[in-house]
């Protein structure tokens, strides 16, 4: 009998302990703790998702900025009442062709319309670049139509002759005069001065074209470049 009582008492103790355990697991404090942990985990997941979206948006923004940086801006053309028979000098040779002539990396050369609205019988264009060996380098191409055909129909011919016979006086007050030599690489007649960095040639008695250098090329390489550039210009006239 005593053994049965002990067994029943032991079973009641075990049931009581199991009941306490279940009550503990479902007590308000534990429910609050579990709900707090779940909420924190949910907030952490949401924060992680936001960070991923923000990083993705930043990546797209950076890529867009880089693409915009790599897009070369279109040159602004000078608007004026220019003679319609005079071609836009900026269309007579491309930046890529200038880079090829001078052995420059792609994207080095930039152009700018150098025409003046006060000179309606001429169009000009600057092609510029910079290198460690030759900072602020460039060339100028100008196409000028006979400005006084009624008075001097042969003005282009006289212009070339005067350069060869009398040279060119500088306008900076230094008194320096550059001598010009005959140059027959382009057009019907031409002249050049290595020291002045200028090459002139005429097309019949209609146009005079100027190619001016601001580079550190020696005479041989300057003349070779002038020959190449003038050939391209003439093919696009």
C-alpha positions in Angstrom: 0.0 0.0 0.0 2.8 2.3 0.9 4.5 1.5 -2.4 1.3 2.4 -4.4 1.1 5.7 -2.6 4.7 6.5 -3.4 4.1 5.7 -7.1 1.0 7.9 -7.2 2.9 10.7 -5.6 5.7 10.4 -8.1 3.3 10.5 -11.0 1.6 13.7 -9.6 5.0 15.4 -9.2 6.0 14.5 -12.9 2.6 15.8 -14.1 3.0 19.0 -12.1 6.5 19.6 -13.5 5.3 19.0 -17.1 2.4 21.4 -16.5 4.7 24.1 -15.1 6.9 23.7 -18.2 3.9 24.2 -20.5 2.7 27.2 -18.5 6.2 28.7 -18.6 6.4 28.3 -22.4 3.0 30.1 -22.9 3.4 32.7 -20.2 2.9 36.4 -21.1 6.6 37.2 -20.7 7.7 34.4 -23.1 5.0 35.3 -25.6 6.2 38.9 -25.5 9.8 37.8 -25.9 9.1 35.6 -28.8 7.0 38.3 -30.6 9.8 40.9 -30.0 12.3 38.6 -31.6 10.1 38.0 -34.5 9.5 41.7 -35.0 13.2 42.4 -34.8 14.0 39.7 -37.3 11.3 41.1 -39.7 12.8 44.6 -39.3 16.3 43.3 -40.0 15.0 41.6 -43.1 13.3 44.7 -44.3 16.4 46.8 -43.6 18.5 44.4 -45.6 16.1 44.5 -48.5 16.2 48.4 -48.5 20.0 48.4 -48.4 20.1 46.0 -51.4 17.6 48.2 -53.4 19.6 51.4 -52.5 22.9 49.8 -53.6 21.2 48.7 -56.9 19.9 52.2 -57.5 23.3 53.7 -56.7 25.0 51.3 -59.2 22.6 52.3 -61.9 23.2 56.0 -61.1 26.9 55.6 -61.3 26.7 53.7 -64.6 24.5 56.4 -66.1 26.9 59.1 -65.0 29.8 57.3 -66.5 27.9 56.8 -69.8 27.0 60.5 -69.8 30.6 61.4 -69.2 31.7 59.3 -72.2 29.3 61.0 -74.5 31.1 63.7 -76.4 29.2 67.0 -76.5 28.1 68.2 -80.0 30.0 71.3 -81.1 27.9 74.5 -81.2 27.9 76.0 -84.7 28.2 79.7 -85.1 25.0 81.1 -86.5 25.6 83.9 -89.1 24.6 85.1 -92.6 27.4 83.2 -94.2 27.7 82.7 -98.0 25.9 79.5 -98.8 28.6 78.5 -101.2 31.1 78.2 -98.4 31.2 74.8 -96.7 31.3 74.6 -92.9 35.0 74.1 -92.2 34.2 71.7 -89.3 32.8 69.2 -91.8 35.9 69.1 -94.0 37.8 66.7 -91.7 36.7 64.6 -88.7 38.3 64.5 -85.2 39.1 60.8 -85.8 41.0 61.7 -89.0 43.0 64.4 -87.2 43.9 61.9 -84.5 45.0 59.5 -87.2 47.2 62.1 -88.9 49.0 63.0 -85.6 49.0 59.6 -84.1 46.8 60.6 -81.2 44.6 58.4 -78.9 40.9 58.1 -79.8 38.8 60.9 -78.3 41.8 63.3 -77.9 40.7 65.9 -80.4 37.9 68.4 -79.8 36.6 70.8 -82.4 35.2 74.3 -82.2 33.6 76.5 -84.8 35.9 79.4 -85.3 33.8 81.4 -87.8 33.1 85.1 -87.3 29.7 86.5 -88.0 31.5 89.6 -89.2 33.2 87.7 -92.0 30.4 86.2 -94.0 32.7 85.1 -96.8 34.8 82.8 -94.6 34.2 79.7 -92.4 36.8 78.4 -89.9 37.2 75.5 -87.4 39.6 74.8 -84.6 40.7 71.2 -83.8 42.4 71.1 -80.4 44.1 68.6 -78.2 46.6 68.3 -75.3 49.5 65.9 -74.7 52.4 66.0 -72.2 54.8 66.7 -75.1 52.5 69.3 -76.8 50.0 71.0 -74.5 47.4 73.3 -76.1 48.1 72.0 -79.5 45.8 72.3 -82.5 45.2 73.2 -86.1 42.9 75.7 -87.8 41.1 75.2 -91.1 39.6 78.2 -92.9 37.8 78.4 -96.2 37.5 81.9 -97.7 35.6 82.8 -100.8 36.7 85.6 -103.1 35.4 88.6 -101.1 35.6 91.1 -104.0 34.9 89.1 -107.2 33.5 92.2 -109.0 36.6 94.2 -108.5 39.3 91.5 -108.4 38.1 88.3 -110.0 41.7 86.9 -109.7 42.0 87.8 -106.0 42.9 84.2 -104.9 45.7 84.1 -107.4 47.0 87.4 -106.3 46.8 86.4 -102.6 49.1 83.4 -103.1 51.5 85.4 -105.2 51.7 88.1 -102.6 52.6 85.6 -99.9 55.4 84.1 -102.0 56.8 87.5 -103.1 56.3 89.6 -99.9 55.9 87.1 -97.1 53.7 87.9 -94.1 54.2 90.6 -91.5 53.1 89.7 -87.9 50.5 91.9 -86.3 51.9 91.8 -82.7 54.3 94.7 -83.3 57.4 92.5 -83.2 58.4 93.4 -86.7 58.8 89.7 -87.7 58.2 88.8 -91.3 57.6 85.2 -92.4 58.8 84.1 -95.8 56.6 81.8 -97.8 57.6 79.1 -100.4 55.6 77.5 -103.2 53.6 74.5 -102.2 51.8 72.5 -104.9 50.4 69.6 -102.8 46.8 70.8 -103.0 44.5 72.9 -105.2 45.7 74.9 -108.2 48.5 76.7 -106.5 49.7 77.2 -102.9 52.4 78.4 -100.5 53.6 77.6 -97.0 55.8 78.9 -94.2 57.1 76.4 -91.7 58.0 79.1 -89.2 54.6 80.7 -89.4 53.0 77.2 -89.4 50.7 78.2 -92.3 49.7 76.6 -95.6 47.5 78.4 -98.2 46.1 77.1 -101.4 43.5 78.2 -103.9 40.8 76.5 -105.8 40.6 78.2 -109.2 39.9 81.9 -108.4 36.9 80.9 -106.1 38.4 79.9 -102.8 41.5 80.3 -100.6 42.0 77.7 -97.9 44.2 78.1 -94.9 45.7 75.3 -92.7 47.5 76.7 -89.7 49.5 74.6 -87.2 50.0 75.2 -83.5 52.2 72.1 -82.9 55.8 71.3 -82.2 56.2 69.2 -85.3 59.5 69.5 -87.2 59.4 70.8 -90.8 59.3 67.3 -92.4 56.5 66.0 -90.2 54.5 69.3 -90.4 54.6 69.2 -94.2 53.6 65.5 -94.2 50.7 66.3 -92.0 49.7 69.3 -94.2 49.7 67.0 -97.2 47.5 64.4 -95.6 45.0 67.0 -94.1 44.8 69.0 -97.3 44.0 65.8 -99.3 41.1 65.0 -96.9 39.8 68.6 -97.0 39.9 68.7 -100.8 38.0 65.4 -101.0 35.2 67.0 -98.9 35.0 70.3 -100.6 
